[in-house]
Amino acid sequence: MLLGGSGGGKGDIAVGGGPDTTKLPEIFKEINVPVFSYPETTARALGNMLKYKDIRDRFSENRVKEKQYVPVNSYDIKQVRQVSFTELMRILAESQLKTCEYETVSGAAEARRFQRKYKKIVLKIANEEIIHKSDHGLVKLDVTSTDAVNSAYREIIQKAKPLLPADVKPIVVVQEMITEGIELVLGVKRDDLFGPVIMFGIGGVLVELYKDVAFRVAPLDKNDIEDMILELQGKKILQGFRQFPAYNQEILIQTILNFSEMISIHSEIIEMDLNPIIWPANQEYPIVVDSRGTITDSKIN
């Protein structure tokens, strides 16, 4: 018979054996020592004790910081606008969120020079007036030749013009094509009650289908992010699975912390999506491949 635990909270385990142990359970119960009949039950109990200790430690006086909840956030909806590509890239760079190599081009010739340098590239429209670029055929992937650059550039210009105001010219961005790696998503939306709510999860085009994401109210700390990662169904991919190597969790946590800090600094951000963020196996940091955001030019109370 296995007797485990300790009424004193010290985690002691007593193991009973021998020819006459029938009275041991009653003796231990009288002094508030838990009694288990099987080793498996004892192991489960000890596992739950460790989980409890971890939860208690997370909310101890050593917690990094207390969250500052903002009960109401109000702004003039008439002054909400999409963030321009240039402005968005500046905000991400200042927040130490790595983006792929890119260039805003004014003609096919500049796009061809970029393609010769990076071999495989992406062409896409950058005007903030057009939100769902892919739905309109305004993102061209895997462009690898001069002819393909010319064709893609021409098609983007033609398709974009009817979607823009008459006095607005199409803005085309070329960027390095990042093809292999796990795809992640980071996003935020400002809730009227709780303020900024941050989302993290497995990203890419299927994020809306699988919804393998976790949410927390900003600002985040390391404990929040560790819990978010553990909530994901696809967390094994981050830990190393089949063709995916194990990724550096400290770098991932710091990336999400940077995003959370960015939201705190830029209170004008109403909504933002970084999707996909691709983390190639040969890169130290995850790379923001596509992004969009909504900000307000009015004061947030």
Secondary structure, DSSP 8 states (H G I E B T S, - for coil): -EEE--TTSS--EEE--SS--TTHHHHHHHTT--EESSHHHHHHHHHHHHHHHHHHHHTSTT-S------S-----GGGEEE--HHHHHHHHHHTT--B--EEEESSHHHHHHHHHHHSSEEEEE--TT---TGGGT-EEEEE-SHHHHHHHHHHHHHHHGGGS-TT----EEEEE---SSEEEEEEEEEETTTEEEEEEEE-STTHHHH--EEEEESS--HHHHHHHHHH-TTHHHHH-BTTB----HHHHHHHHHHHHHHHHH-TTEEEEEEEEEEE-TT-SS-EE--EEEEEESS---
